[in-house]
């Protein structure tokens, strides 16, 4: 599986290099024009180059420099990812308008030659976006849903479930943010807590984050805390370590497993669909995971990190599924991409007899920024309509 990671990293670096080159080139042109000196183009190019390597350099140097130094470099590089993304989109839009104007001559003559000035204004606007996005990413909300599960029997009538996905604990999302999540969940007083994958980031410093089990132990729902793995646990190469860390009377990690909880409902946890790309082990088909249970007797609640293969879950008899993974794009307008990829990229979906709730996630990947969406904790009140006393 190493070759797949090499290919991924190579493609990522090539695309990143091209984006940085384009933004460096166009930004340098704008600054040179505005300030009437070609030296500014060179300064901007060098700045872009330094920002572009700050993240990989910080990750690589983290084992040789102080933890604080590595963290600063990684934060700088993460913010540059977001800045690069928006600078690229807006620079491309400006160039597209300029090309179309050459063909159709639709802009007033007073605007001609003003594109460099516009690009400088764009740079200021991007800074404002980064500030707003940082503030927004630190303001999680509790998103409440109410669902009814039909056709099954259970010895309880109502169930309160708190679900959290995509915490991405690591260099960017720290242990203090995890503690904030635990405190908020406890205030909701759920019966059950579900951690729906990507608990840690692929760059998690496991020694530094050794307090994770202690913090998660603060979750005390009466029916327990359960988790599944996401793609980032496998990308990190630390999936087994993460499981060992938290699956010690703290959080039970379900990997293609089903448990019956108080003879009230079945809880199913699927391993992440990306697992085979990293350790060569495919996850089990859902029918095999459910082979030993009586599907007609109790409601079946499923945790599956990525909201894909919904037809398989519906056909297998799943009543309620919790997923995450999408972040709702995290940075607008990526939400249009996730909406094209997934049948449901966020929120609630009633599909045939199955119901699905997809969370936008609690943390962030890459830049600690959210634009166009909010981090969230999901609270679901489940009514079991065929309750029998």
C-alpha positions in Angstrom: 0.0 0.0 0.0 3.0 2.3 0.2 3.0 2.9 -3.5 -0.6 4.3 -3.3 0.6 6.8 -0.7 3.6 7.8 -2.8 1.3 8.4 -5.8 -1.1 10.4 -3.7 1.7 12.6 -2.2 3.3 13.1 -5.7 0.0 14.2 -7.2 -0.7 16.5 -4.3 2.7 18.1 -4.5 2.4 18.6 -8.3 -1.0 20.2 -8.0 0.1 22.3 -5.0 3.2 23.4 -6.9 1.2 24.6 -9.9 -1.3 26.5 -7.8 1.5 28.2 -5.9 3.3 29.1 -9.1 0.2 30.6 -10.6 -0.7 32.7 -7.5 3.0 33.8 -7.2 3.1 34.8 -10.8 -0.2 36.7 -10.9 0.3 38.3 -7.4 3.8 39.4 -8.4 2.5 41.1 -11.6 -0.1 43.0 -9.6 2.3 44.2 -7.0 4.9 45.3 -9.6 2.3 47.2 -11.5 0.8 48.9 -8.4 4.2 49.8 -6.9 6.0 50.5 -10.2 8.9 48.2 -9.3 9.7 44.7 -10.5 11.4 44.0 -7.1 8.0 43.5 -5.6 7.3 40.6 -7.9 10.4 38.9 -6.7 9.5 39.6 -3.0 6.0 38.1 -3.5 7.4 35.1 -5.3 9.8 34.3 -2.4 7.1 34.8 0.1 4.8 32.4 -1.7 7.6 29.9 -1.9 8.3 30.1 1.9 4.6 29.8 2.7 4.2 26.8 0.3 6.9 24.8 2.1 6.0 25.8 5.7 3.5 23.0 6.2 5.5 20.1 4.9 8.7 21.5 6.5 6.9 21.9 9.8 5.7 18.3 9.7 9.0 17.0 8.7 11.0 19.1 11.2 8.6 18.4 14.1 10.8 15.5 15.3 13.9 17.7 15.3 12.7 21.1 16.6 10.7 22.1 19.6 7.0 21.2 19.6 6.1 24.9 19.6 8.2 25.6 16.6 6.8 22.8 14.6 3.3 23.8 15.6 3.8 27.4 14.4 5.1 26.3 11.0 2.2 23.9 10.6 -0.3 26.6 11.5 1.3 29.0 9.0 1.2 26.4 6.3 -2.4 25.5 7.1 -3.6 29.1 6.8 -1.7 29.4 3.5 -3.7 26.4 2.2 -6.9 28.4 2.6 -5.4 31.6 1.3 -4.0 29.8 -1.7 -7.4 28.2 -2.4 -9.2 31.5 -2.5 -6.5 33.5 -4.2 -6.4 30.9 -7.0 -10.2 30.9 -7.4 -10.4 34.7 -7.6 -7.3 35.2 -9.7 -8.7 32.6 -12.2 -12.1 34.5 -12.2 -10.3 37.8 -12.9 -8.3 36.2 -15.7 -11.4 34.6 -17.2 -13.2 38.0 -17.2 -10.2 39.6 -18.9 -10.0 36.9 -21.6 -13.8 37.2 -22.3 -13.5 41.0 -22.5 -10.8 40.6 -25.1 -13.2 38.5 -27.2 -16.4 40.5 -26.6 -15.3 43.9 -25.4 -18.1 44.3 -22.8 -16.2 46.2 -20.0 -16.2 50.0 -19.9 -13.0 51.5 -21.0 -12.6 53.1 -17.6 -12.1 49.6 -16.1 -9.4 48.4 -18.6 -6.0 48.0 -17.1 -7.5 48.0 -13.6 -7.1 44.2 -13.0 -3.8 44.6 -11.0 -5.6 46.9 -8.6 -8.4 44.4 -8.3 -6.0 41.6 -7.5 -4.5 43.7 -4.7 -8.0 44.2 -3.3 -8.6 40.5 -3.6 -5.5 39.9 -1.4 -7.0 42.1 1.3 -10.4 40.3 1.0 -8.8 36.9 1.4 -7.2 38.1 4.7 -10.7 39.1 5.9 -12.0 35.7 4.9 -9.3 33.9 6.9 -10.1 35.9 10.0 -13.8 35.3 9.7 -13.3 31.6 8.9 -11.1 31.1 12.0 -13.7 32.8 14.2 -16.5 30.7 12.6 -14.6 27.4 13.1 -14.4 28.0 16.8 -18.2 28.4 17.3 -19.7 24.9 17.2 -23.5 24.6 17.3 -25.7 21.8 18.6 -27.8 20.5 15.7 -31.0 18.8 16.9 -33.0 16.2 15.0 -36.1 14.1 16.0 -36.7 10.8 14.3 -39.1 7.9 14.7 -38.1 4.3 14.0 -41.0 2.1 12.9 -41.8 -1.6 12.6 -39.5 -2.7 15.5 -40.0 -3.5 19.1 -37.8 -2.3 22.0 -37.9 -2.1 25.7 -37.4 1.7 25.7 -39.5 4.4 24.3 -37.1 7.3 23.7 -33.4 7.5 23.1 -31.2 10.6 23.1 -28.0 10.2 21.0 -25.2 12.7 20.8 -23.0 12.1 17.7 -19.7 13.8 16.9 -17.7 13.3 13.8 -14.4 14.6 12.3 -12.8 16.0 15.5 -9.4 15.7 13.7 -7.4 15.9 17.0 -3.8 16.7 16.1 -1.5 19.6 15.5 -4.3 22.0 14.6 -7.2 20.9 16.8 -5.8 20.6 20.3 -6.7 18.8 23.5 -8.5 22.0 24.7 -11.0 21.7 21.8 -11.6 18.1 22.7 -12.3 19.1 26.3 -14.8 21.7 25.0 -16.6 19.0 23.0 -16.8 16.7 26.1 -18.2 19.5 28.2 -20.8 20.4 25.7 -21.9 16.8 25.1 -22.2 16.2 28.9 -24.5 19.3 29.2 -26.8 17.7 26.6 -27.2 14.6 28.9 -27.5 12.0 26.1 -28.2 8.3 26.7 -25.6 7.3 24.2 -22.5 9.0 22.6 -21.2 8.1 19.1 -17.9 9.2 17.7 -18.3 8.8 13.9 -14.7 8.6 12.6 -11.7 10.8 12.1 -11.2 11.2 15.8 -7.6 12.0 15.1 -5.9 13.7 12.2 -3.3 12.1 10.0 -0.7 14.3 11.6 -1.6 13.6 15.2 1.3 13.8 17.7 0.3 10.9 19.8 2.8 11.6 22.6 1.5 15.1 22.9 -2.1 14.0 22.7 -1.7 11.3 25.3 -4.3 13.1 27.4 -7.0 12.1 24.9 -8.2 9.0 26.8 -8.3 11.0 30.0 -10.5 13.7 28.4 -12.8 11.2 26.6 -13.2 9.4 29.9 -15.2 12.5 31.0 -18.0 11.3 28.7 -20.4 9.4 31.0 -23.6 8.5 29.0 -25.5 5.7 30.7 -25.5 3.5 27.6 -21.9 4.1 26.8 -19.6 5.8 24.3 -18.9 4.0 21.0 -16.7 4.9 18.0 -15.8 3.9 14.5 -12.6 4.7 12.5 -12.4 7.1 9.6 -10.0 7.5 6.7 -7.6 9.8 8.7 -6.9 7.2 11.3 -5.7 5.0 8.5 -3.8 7.8 6.7 -1.9 8.5 9.9 -0.7 4.9 10.0 -1.8 4.9 13.6 -5.2 3.2 13.5 -4.2 0.4 15.8 -2.5 2.8 18.2 -5.6 5.0 18.3 -7.8 2.0 19.0 -5.4 0.9 21.8 -5.4 4.4 23.2 -9.1 4.8 23.6 -10.6 1.3 23.7 -9.6 0.8 27.3 -12.9 1.2 29.2 -13.0 4.7 27.7 -14.6 4.3 24.3 -15.5 1.1 22.6 -14.4 1.0 19.0 -16.6 -1.0 16.7 -14.8 -2.4 13.6 -17.4 -4.3 11.5 -19.1 -5.3 14.7 -22.6 -5.3 16.1 -23.6 -5.0 19.8 -27.0 -5.3 21.4 -27.5 -2.5 24.0 -29.8 -3.3 26.9 -31.9 -5.5 24.6 -33.2 -2.2 23.3 -31.5 -1.8 19.9 -28.5 -3.0 17.9 -25.6 -0.7 17.3 -23.4 -1.4 14.3 -20.0 0.1 13.6 -18.4 -0.3 10.2 -14.8 -0.1 9.5 -13.9 2.7 7.1 -14.2 2.0 3.4 -10.7 3.3 2.7 -9.0 0.7 5.0 -7.9 -1.6 2.2 -5.9 1.2 0.6 -3.7 1.4 3.7 -3.4 -2.0 5.2 -4.8 -4.2 2.5 -7.7 -5.5 4.6 -11.1 -4.7 3.1 -14.0 -4.1 5.4 -16.7 -6.8 5.6 -19.9 -6.6 3.5 -22.7 -5.2 5.7 -24.8 -8.4 5.4 -21.9 -10.3 6.9 -21.7 -7.8 9.8 -25.4 -8.3 10.5 -25.5 -12.0 9.9 -25.9 -13.1 13.5 -28.7 -10.7 14.5 -32.5 -10.8 14.2 -33.2 -7.8 12.0 -36.9 -7.9 12.7 -36.7 -7.8 16.5 -34.8 -4.6 17.4 -34.0 -1.3 15.7 -30.6 -1.2 14.0 -28.5 2.0 14.3 -25.4 2.2 12.1 -22.2 4.2 12.3 -20.4 4.5 9.0 -17.9 7.4 8.7 -18.5 8.1 5.0 -22.1 8.5 3.7 -21.6 6.3 0.7 -23.2 3.0 -0.3 -26.6 4.1 1.2 -28.5 1.5 -0.9 -26.5 -1.3 0.7 -27.4 0.0 4.2 -31.1 0.4 3.3 -31.3 -3.1 1.7 -29.6 -4.6 4.7 -32.3 -3.3 7.0 -30.6 -0.4 8.7 -33.1 1.9 10.5 -30.9 4.9 11.3 -27.4 5.7 10.1 -24.9 8.3 11.4 -22.1 9.6 9.1 -19.7 12.5 8.7 -16.6 12.9 6.5 -17.8 15.6 4.2 -17.3 18.6 6.4 -19.9 20.1 4.1 -16.9 21.2 2.0 -15.4 23.1 4.9 -14.5 26.0 2.6 -17.2 27.4 0.3 -17.8 26.6 -2.5 -16.5 23.1 -1.9 -20.0 22.2 -0.7 -21.1 22.1 -4.3 -18.5 19.4 -4.9 -19.5 17.3 -1.9 -23.2 17.7 -3.0 -22.3 16.1 -6.4 -20.2 13.3 -4.8 -22.7 12.2 -2.2 -26.4 11.5 -2.3 -26.6 13.3 1.1 -23.6 15.4 2.1 -25.1 17.0 5.2 -28.2 16.9 7.3 -31.2 14.5 7.2 -32.3 12.1 4.6 -35.2 9.6 4.6 -34.3 7.0 2.1 -37.0 4.3 1.6 -37.1 2.7 5.1 -33.7 4.0 6.3 -33.0 7.4 7.9 -29.6 9.1 7.6 -28.0 11.9 9.4 -24.7 13.4 8.1 -22.8 15.7 10.3 -20.6 18.6 9.0 -18.1 17.6 11.8 -16.7 19.2 14.8 -13.1 20.0 13.9 -11.3 21.0 10.7 -8.8 19.4 8.3 -5.9 21.5 7.1 -6.7 25.1 7.7 -8.5 25.7 11.0 -11.1 27.6 9.0 -14.8 27.1 8.1 -16.6 29.2 5.5 -20.1 28.6 4.5 -20.8 26.0 7.3 -20.5 25.6 11.1 -18.9 22.9 13.2 -21.5 20.9 15.0 -22.5 18.3 17.6 -25.5 16.3 16.5 -28.2 15.6 19.1 -30.9 13.1 17.9 -34.1 12.2 19.9 -35.1 8.8 18.7 -38.7 7.7 19.2 -39.4 4.0 19.0 -43.0 3.9 17.8 -43.6 0.2 18.5 -42.5 0.5 22.1 -44.2 -2.2 24.2 -44.5 -1.8 28.0 
